[in-house]
Amino acid sequence: MIYIDGSAKSGSGTVVRYAIVLSSLLGEELHIDNIRAKRDKPGLRPQHLASVSACAELCDAEVKGATVNSQEIIYKPRRTISGGDYRWDIGTAGSTTLLAATLLPVALFAESETTFTLSGGLFQDFAPSAHHTQHVLLPTLAKMGITAGLEVIRPGYLPRGGGTIRVKVHPVSGAIKPLRLPTRGEITRVSGLALSSHLRQQRVSQRMAEQCQRVVASSGYRVAIDTLCDEAAPQAGASLAVWAETESGCLLGADRAGKRGRSSEEIGRYVARSLLEDLQTGATVDRYLADQLIIYSALASGVTEYVLPRFTEHIDANLWLAAKFGAKHRLEGARLRIEGMGHTR
């Protein structure tokens, strides 16, 4: 049985989610305690519990301690991973994209195609946005031989949630390919999407886009941001995402969710500056991709290489966890190399 101290490194829910992923794939029993012990609300929150329960359903795992607020679980996967059509509702505004990020690596090694319909929140702080996942993460994973798509069915925001995404995942043939992004090259274009729900009269989508375009363009980049005004979400909300494409095939993005007291112009400036900060470092991935790619690189066959914009606690935690399961890495300055396990079904 593999033991993981859930309070180690960042002590975040990411440690729980990715430990469950690797346990499910390798078929090894897992014991995690001190789950989120350093957080204001320690233990499993509804979104973390949803990840554990969903992975358990995919591989028929036996789970002990899987309740909200639990700080200890024992997880025993019992069979190969099943494909098929699944639906899960977090029941709160918890992040559907974090749930999708947990399920995607597992579904890559399922016996057949898998479709997840997930309900909860889509746009919020401290979680990947649905649009970054669509336009940055998944196209980058495609370079690793991964075929997956995400569709936004209905936006959902804090505090009510009520949003829905659908994720379709095709099993990989053999092992995941390593990713090679040693150099970035010139920026060829910057694109984006400004979304607002029930805020058409306030021109929130247009104001976010205009402010972001103004700041990005001042650095000499061509930028085009589409605007979308939605009326289907259960409540008002907003999100802005932008992404830059480079001549060597790199994608770097930035995003920001709306929040009461956070102006459209403030969101536009924040997203633009975040993107420009990462571009100015010469990195080949953005600050979010830098940690999101680690789980796939750890499973891949061969050495993945990319350049970080900064070293974060999430990167530190994910590298530490991957090493626990057998992946090796080397960090030279901002250049990260990960030697994967070559996992196959």
N, C-alpha and C positions, 0 to 999 in steps of 0.2 A: 504494500500500500504506500502510495506517495503522500507525504505530509507537506502541507503548505501553511505557513503562518500568514493569515490574512491581513495582519497589521504591518507586515514587512513592506519596505520601500514606500510607495505612495499610499498603501493601505486602502486603496479605492476598490470600488466594485469591479473594476477591470481585472484585478487579480482573481476574483472569483469566477468571472465569466470565462476568461481564457484558460484557467486551470480546468474548468469543466469541459471546455472544448477539447483540450489536449487529452484529458482522461477518456473522453468519449471516443476519440479517434484511435488512441493507442490501446484501448480496452483495459486500462489499468485502474484499480481502485484508488480512490482519492479521499483524503481526510483534510479538511480545511477548518481551522478554528481562528479565534480572534478576528472574525470577519468585520471589517470596517470599524475596528475598535477605536480608532483615533477620531472618528467622525462625530459630528454633533448628534446625529441619530445613528448609533452603531447598529450592526447587524444587517440582515437582508431587508431591503426596501422592496416594495411590490415589483419594481422593474427588474431587480436582481433575481427575485424569486421566479418571475416569469421566465428568465433566461435558464435557470436551473431546471425548472419544470419542463420547458420546451425541449431542451437537449435530452432530458431523461426520457421523454416520449419518443424521440427519434431513435434512441438506442435501447429502449426498454430497461433503463437503469433503475436500480433500487436506490432510493434516497432516504436518508434519515436526517431529521432536523430541518427539513425544507418548510419553514414557516416564516412569516414576516417577523422581523427583529431577531431571528435566530443568529447567533454568532458562531455556530459550529454545524457542519454538515459532513456526512459520509456518503460518498457517491460511488455506486458500483454498476458500471455498464455491463449489460448481459448479452447483447447480440449485435450483429452487423447493423449498419444504419439504414433505415428504411426511407425510401423516397415517398412521393405522394403529395396530397393536397392537405394543408394544415391551416387552422385558424386559431389565433390566440389574441385575447383582449387583456391588456395589462390592468385595466380597471381604473386607472388613474391617468394623469397626464405624463406618466413615465415615458421615457424615450423609446419609440418603436425602432429607431435607427440603431440604438445600442442593442436592442434585442435582435435585430437583423444582423448586426455585426457579429453576434455570438453564433447565430444559426448558420450563417453563410459558410464558414470554414468546415463545419460538420457536414453540411449538405453536399459539399464538393466531392465527398467520398461515399455518398449514398448509392444504393443499388439502382436507382432510377431518378429521373427528373423530380425536383421538389419545388412546390409552390407554397409560400407562406403569405397569408393575409393577416396583418398585424394592426391592432387598434390601440390608440393611446395618443401621446404627443409626438409631433413631427419637428417642431421648431422651438428651441429653448436654449438657454445658456448651458455650457458644460456638457454638451452632447453633440454628435455630428448632425448636421442638418440633412434633410432628405435631398436637397439640391446638391450639396457637396458630394454626397454619396453617389448620386446619379451622374454628375458631370466631371468628377475628379477621381474618386476612389475606384468605381467600377471600370472606367476606361483604362486606368492604370493597371488594374488587376487583369484586364484583357491581355496585356503584354506578357502575363505569366501563364497564359493558356486558360484563363478562367472566363467562363461565359455565364454571366448573370445580369439580370435587369431589375430595375426598381421602378414602379409606377405609383405616383401619388393619386390615390382615389379621392381623398378628402383631407384638406389641411386640418391640423389640430394644434392648439396652443395651450400654454398654462393659463389658468389653473384647471380648466375643464377637460382638456384632452379631446377625445372624440374624433381624432383624425384616423385615417386608415392608409396604409401602404400595402402594395402587393409586390413580393419579391419572387422571381423565378430563377432557379439555379440548375444548371446542367452539370452532371458529374464530370470530373476531369478524367481524361484518359491517361492512366499511369500516374505520374507524379506532377506536381505543380512545377512550372519552369522558374528558374531564378530570374530576377529582375536586374537589368544592368542599366543604370543611369549615372555614369561616371561624370558626365559634363552636361551643362544645361543648354548652352547655345543662346542665340538671340530670341527675344520674345516676338512671336509673329502676330499674336492678337490677344485681346482681353475681352471676354464675354461675361454675361451675367444674367441674373433673373431677380427681379424685384416683385415680391408677392405681398399682397395685403388682402385681408378678408373683412368685409362689411365696413370698409373705410374709403370707398370710392370718392365721396364728396370732399374728404380731406386731402385727396390726391397723394396719399401716403406712398404708393408704389412709385409714382412719378418723382416725388421729392427725394426719396432715397436714391433712386437711379441718377437723377440730375446731380446731386451732391457728390456721389461716388465717381461719376464720370468726370466731373470737374477736377477732382483731386488726382485721379489716375492719369488723366490727360496732361496735367501739369508736369508730369514726369516724362512726357514724350511718347506715351503708348496710345495706340488706337484702341478704343473701347466701345462696345455696343452692349447695352443692357436692355433686355426685354422686360416689359411691365405686365403684370397680371393682377386683375381685380377679381377676387373670389367672393361668392355669396353662399357657398355650401357649408363652410365651417360652422361649428356650434357657437362660436363666439368671435369677436373681433381679434385680430392679431396681424403680425407682419413678419417678414423675413427677407433678407437680402443676401445673395451669394454671388461672388464673382470668381472667375478662374482665368489663368493665363496659360497659353499654349506656347511651346518653344519649338525651334527648328529641329531639336534633337528628340522631340517626342515627350518632353516632360509636361506635366500638368501641376500647377500650383494654385490653390484656391484660398478664399477667406469668406467668412459669413458672419452674420449677426442676427439674432432674433429681436423682434419688437418687445417692448416692455412698458408698462405704465410709467410715465415720466421720462421716457427715452424718446427724444424727438427723431423724426425721420432724417433730418440733416445730421444729427449725431451718429445715427446708424450708418449713413452713407460715408461719413468721414472715417469712422472706425474701421469699416470693411476695407476701404481704399488704403488706409495707412497700414493695416495688418498685411495686406497683400504686398504692398511696396516694401515693407520691412523685410519680408521673406525673400523677395526678389533681389534686394540689395545685398544679401549675404552670398549670392551665387549658388544657393542650394538648388538641388534637383528635385526636391519634394517640399511641400509646405509643412508647417508645424503640426498639422493634424495627420497627414499621410505618414509623417516620420514615425509615429508610433503605431498607426493602423496597419502598416505593411509588415510589421515584425512577425505576427502570427503566421502569415502566408510564407514569408521568407524562411521561417523556422521549419515549416513543413516541406518546403521545396527541395528539389534535387539539384545541388550545385550551390554556388556562391552568389548571393545577391549583394549589390553594391549601390549605394546612393549617398548623397551629400545632405547633411542636416542643416536647417537654418538655425537651430539651437538645440541644446540638450535639455530635455525636460524630465520631470519625475515620472511621467507616463512611459517615456522611452526607457528610462532606467528600470522601472518595474517590469515592463514587458520583456526586456532582454534578460533580466534575472529569472523570470518565470520560464522563458524558453530554454534557458540553460539548465533548469531543473529537469527538463524533459529530454535533454540531449543535444540541443542545438548549440553551436559555438558562434562566437562573434568577436570582432576586433574593431576598435574605434581608434582611428588615427586623425586627430584634430576633429574636423566635422565629417570625415569620410567614414561611413559605417559599412562593414562587411559582415554578412551573416552566412554561415555555412549550414545549410538546411539538413534535415534528417532524411530527406528522400522518401517521405511517407507515401504509401500506395494503399489502395483498398484491399 
